Structure formats: C-alpha cells, structure tokens
Amino acid sequence: MRRVSGKISRSSIEKIAREKLGFESLRPGQAEAITAILEGHDTLVVQPTGSGKSAIYQIAGFLLGGPTVVVSPLIALKKDQMDSIEEHTPADAVAVNSAQPAAELREHMEGMARGEFEYIFLAPEQLRNPETVERLDAAKPPLFVVDEAHCISEWGQDFRPDYLRLGHIVEALGHPRIVALTATAPARVRREIITRLDMRRPKVFAGGFDRPNIYFRVDRFETDTEKRDALVHRARWADKPGIIYTGTRKAAEEVMHALSDIGMEALFYHAGLKPKERHAIQEQFMSGRADVIVATNAFGMGVDKPDIRFVYHYHAPDSLDSYYQEIGRAGRDGEKAEAVLFYRKQDIGAQSFKTGEGRIDAAVLGDLAERIAEKDSPVEAKGVAREAGLSPRKLTSALQRLEDVGAAATLPGGEVHGTGSTEPHEAAKEAADEQEKRRQAKRERLGQMRKYAEISTCRREFLLRYLGDEFQGPCGYCDNCERTVRPEMVDPAIGTRREVV
C-alpha cells in the first residue's frame, strides 16, 4: 500500500526520515532526489561513496510503500544495508542470490510474490531466471533501484553485461520508478545509463566529488624495481590501514610478500581466489587484523571501511573514473588520507594493450545477425547462444551491439528477434564500427589517465573537472601545488615527508 501520493514537502520528508527511519538529518542533495522520485521521475544520483545514496532509496521506498527492488553486483556485501533497514525501518529486507540453499531460495521467492518483503536485494545475474522476474512482477514493486549503475555502461569501468538486460526487466515489471546510483559517472556514462534503462522524465543529481581530506600525489620511476622499493618503503612509514592496487594478480602477490618480508601484516586479494578465500581475506582486513591489503580492482566495490589512511596504486588504472572510484575508499571518516600513484610510462602501455581485449569479431556478429534474422518468431537467447557457440557474456555483448544499430531487439521476457531493418551482414559491419568507437573511447580515457600522471598543475583541479565539477586550483593539497610553495624535501624513492622534521 502506498504511503504517499502527489507532492510532499521537504520538511515532511525530513520529519519522516527522522521519526520513522532513525535518520538524524538529511545530507545535501538527498531531499531533492527523494522529492524527484516521489513526483514520478526516474532519477540518477551520482555522488561520492559515503554521501548517503542508499538513504535516498530507503526513504523513498518507505514513503511509496510496496517492495523496493535493489539490483546490485554486491549482494554478498549488502548485509550492512539490510541490517540498517531492519534496525531503522518497520520493514523486512531479503537478499536473493544463487548461493543460497534451494529451500531458502524457494522460500524467499514465494515470500516476494506474497509481498512479505519491502526491500528485495538481487544480483543482476539472478534476473536471468524467468521465475525470478515473474515473482517480482507479482509483487508489483513501485521502485526499482540500480546500484553501482556505472556497471551498465560500456564507456565506463566495471562494465557487467548482465546490467544491459535491466532496461528490459524494468519494462517487464511495468516500468516502476527507477533510481540509478553510482559514485562516478562522467557525462557520457550518465547519458548511457539513462538510455540503457530507458529512464522516463529523468532527473540527474550529480556533484560534490571533492574529497578535500585526501592528498593527491604521483611519484615517477624508470624501473619496476625502483618503484616497488619506493612503494614498500612508503607503505612501511604510512599511517595504517591502507589499500594498494595492482594491475595484475601476480603483482598483488609479489607486493604482499615484499611487505611481509619487512614485518608488515599484509594480505593479497584478487579474482583468482576462491569465493570463500576472498570473503575471509576481506573480513580479516575489515576487522583490523591486517595493516594493508594488496589487491586488483576485484576488491573494493561496496567496501565501507571509514579509517583507510591511504590508497596507493602500483599500476595506473585504465581511466580516471576507475582511479577516482578506488581512491575514494580512503578517508571516509573525514580524517587526513593520501592517494599516491606510483607511475611508469610503461604501465600505460600495458593498459593500452588491454583495450583490445573483449572485442567481438565482425564475422561472429554477422553470423549472429543472420541466425536471428532467419527465425520466424522471437527465440530464447540461450538457444541462439548454443547455436552460435557463444558464452552468455559474449552473447549479451554481441546482442547489444546489434541492438545499438537497430538490427535486433530484446523483448521484456528475454526473447530476441530480428527487426528486418538492415541486412544481417550490413548490420554486422555497423555493429563492428560501433564497437571500434567504444575501443577508441577507452583509449581516450586512458589518455586522460596519462595526463593526470604527467601534468605539472593542480591534480585536484584536473581530476574534478574531468568528473564534471567546477574547481579552480591551486588546491594546496597535492604534490604539484606544494611545489609552487616550497621545493621537494625528500626523494620519493628514499623516504616520505613524514620522516622529516
């Protein structure tokens, strides 16, 4: 049953949030976003991690009544949000994921259909299951939340093909109001989020990206040995705890061992570990039983540890989007923290090589377009995948390329069909051209990462302007701005300022 209809004042929202949900006060931008949702707008919120984005859908969902669906790639890490909901709201929350025992999963699915839960957390992969979509449809959710919404964008970092189907799922559910949340999304990514989700009357709330308590620095090196020695030395003397990001699994393990050799409590984390191992390592770090975690970008999304004092990058990420997302895990308690990039030009070259990975051959696109076009009626995507010999991930990306050029369409139930608007092989050529445009965009983003590493002006200004915030340097709290005030006191390969009185 809906609790509100029509307009509701900001003071009323604040009163309900305080008295019913236990929020002491609303943060900047929250009331405006909630008001937009209540007025019927699909809403995109782009704000830094820790700014209170989850409170927006919690409050809006409570006011609308009925189940709120939250799609997130981090279901295993959502326990804190579920605990918060159950502590502060008179509502039940449930997470539905494939790791649950069959009996528990069935019980949750049946409870969804009966309307027993007001907040339903699902991984996007769970929505491949038609039964899950049917149960959600029976529950008639008024609010559909897409957490980590940048995952829908192939222009951004952390792309996940299963996110591409969310627009179709929303339509299958009768297009409940959409709330898309992310900590980082430049203008191009925002536009793609809105398009992919088919957001209606969209309102966008973005800004506030500056984290003035984080010190920005780039140290440059000629050899990998020099860089590793400097990283180990700086980590030894830095305030703890901290995160060190590497570009490869091998480097994560090597750096961890180098830290352990000097007596530091260090862990490594990457996608090559078993899920139970990753969970145990993360819990060990989160509970304070380790000084440093050395990880690939598989670690961090959804992690909320407020006292992280540094985030170091042993390798440059593939974009400033990724860099901002990762350094944003430092200093969430508002205390001083530092973000240091240990930079070699060769690292950018290694990332450039990766931009060619994941490319779908034009012949594969042509074959897929032809198979779809020759069908007399819509067919299940799984059947097409089997015929074409494609993995589910590759099929999703290939179908999206064909949809981009209007050669194929996906129905709300997941079936695909040809549109007949273009000959299959012509469609494949157009899709391959579109794919090349996206590869070029990746190279451009990598170029911006290189510029950040090599500029001599204010790093904060460069980063924030890239993200769409107007900021005029000097900031006074990055290495370049410091050099305009006083000369470098310590060679970064030898020590840190912290060691100099």
Order of alpha helices (4+ residues) and beta strands (2+ residues): alpha-alpha-beta-alpha-beta-alpha-beta-alpha-beta-alpha-beta-alpha-beta-alpha-beta-beta-alpha-beta-alpha-beta-alpha-beta-beta-alpha-beta-alpha-alpha-beta-alpha-alpha-beta-beta-alpha-alpha-alpha
